[in-house]
Amino acid sequence: MRCGAEGETYMQNLLNPGITIPIGDGFTIYYYAIIIVFGIICATFVVGLLFKHRNIPVDWTLDLLLCILPLGIIGARTFFCLTDSSTSMADWFTKFREGGLSILGGVMGGALGVVLFCLIHKINFLRVADCLVPGVILAQGIGRWGNFANQEVYGPLITNPNLQWFPLGVFIDKVQEWHYAFFFYESMLNLILFVILFVLMWKFTKKPHGLSLSIYLFGYGLVRSIMEPLRDEQFILGSVLPVSQLIAIGMFLCGILLFVAVLYFNRRKYGSAFGAAEGEPSAILPKYYTAEQHKKMEEEKRKKLSAAVAAKSVSDEKKGDVPPETEQNAKGK
């Protein structure tokens, strides 16, 4: 065991490992941040694939990211500061690099970003959300490994030596104890949910919109509502009430209600719970285009129209082009 200043520095590096860049006194990019950014990149790639597959311009993926990312970070940090007993809103900026982000807060902030995106592009919220949530749950599954790097979000103490192995448990250096690796369990469940949602969005293209979103709310809400009370007490947000657990239960119930609602209203409107009894049953229509694509389409339309008018003029001229001599001969006869 290290002690004194050396031991304090060792423990700090252990709990917040990263890559130190030799700028000034040294600027550390923590592995937690690197993992989170990697998750965001993977999510963006998945959303881009689904946008293309479901007739939404891939270029809009960047617009969606620019709407979601700032509001998601603000929501994640604000929710943590409001619900963590050891942090206040005054610490929002001053202690930002010391950690403190809530996934649930990020989801709520990101949802506002989706609303903003849909207002800008005039597109159905549920259609966009269905493409987004597979990427979100993938990012959440990857991001949980940031908790492994920081040695946090673990469960009760493991006293049985036969169970003290990874990934069932994780050794926490700060307390020199083995605890259940809840971050790993949640990560695996999130990745399973990602596979289900991605396959659903890729294979099932019938109406109604909102199915993927409802399954995400149900699945993630169920996982969090079960895992939350089993965590170590220091990782349960809410000093009086278990706020995160209550929100997770709310997500679970909203998922059920949304699933029933979208099927009910689709049946009333189209005569079938899935698809449509008559007419177009597809959820990937209408096809959306960027402003540049609209401009090119208008130009091509004008060119085709001009060509058609020119061709008609030539045809009319040929039909009415009778030689003068022929006309005089016809009159003399």
Phi, psi and omega in degrees: 000137175271150180225172178068207183297323180296317180294322179295318179294319179300315182293322179296318178293327181290320183277337179228061182291155179183192179251122182264124178265130183287070176242116183064236178278002181106125179246120184261127171261110187286148178301327177304313181294320180298318180294319179298315180296320177299320177297320179295319179297315179297319180296319180297319178297316180296315180298320177299318177299314182290324175302312181296317183293332185247029170062040171241134184305131179298328180301335181287348179300318179294320177300317180296318180297318180293333177280320187278315191301308180298315181291328177294317178295316178299316180295318181295317181288317182296316180299318180296314181296328181282333187252345180272125185293335183266002182231142177241170179296336177294339180270004186307309181268316190296328182243028184299317183285353176275358177101170178121076176229142179247128179299318181297319176296322177296322178296317181293317177294319178297326178298322176296324176296322178294319177301315179300315179301315182293325177292322180293315185262000178054057182230152182299128182301314183294327179294318178290316182300323178299322178284333186278318191297329174299321177292322180297312182291331174295314179298322178293320178296318178290318183298332179300336178288345171294329175293329176293317179296323181270356183054065180214176182054060176242171185258204183297166179291139175259113181263339180280116182301333181290342180258002184272071178212151180271138015261008176299318179230172178221138180275124181261111185296327184299322182249357179057047182221157173266133177230157177297134187276074183297327179300322181291316180300312182294323179299314181295319179294322177296319181291324175296316179296324177300314181300316180299312183293319182294315179298318179301314182289331182278321186266322186261109184245016179275162171297159007261166170288150175106352181295314181296318179298317181295321179291323176298311181299317180295309186293309182291322177298321179295314181299311183292322181293332177277317185285327189303309183289347181269351179294165169298141188305326183293346181254009176263115183283139180112113183282329181255307179248146175287080188304314183299320180293320179296318179293321179297318177297321177298319177297317180301313181291321178297325178298317179296312182297318180295318180300312180295318184295314183293325178289321180296310182290330176292321179294319179295322184277321187245359177080010179205143180296320178242131179078220180208137179296324177222149178087200186280116182270358190281144176264359182260013176237151003285161178277134181260152181227152175284169179299321179295319179296320177298319181297314179296319180297321178294319179297316179297322179295317179296319179297316180295321179294317178297318179296321180293319178296317180296318180295322179293321179297316179297319180295319180294322179296319180294321180292324183263003183271086179255126182302139181305317181301321180296319180297318180294317178299320180296323180290321182295326179290000000 
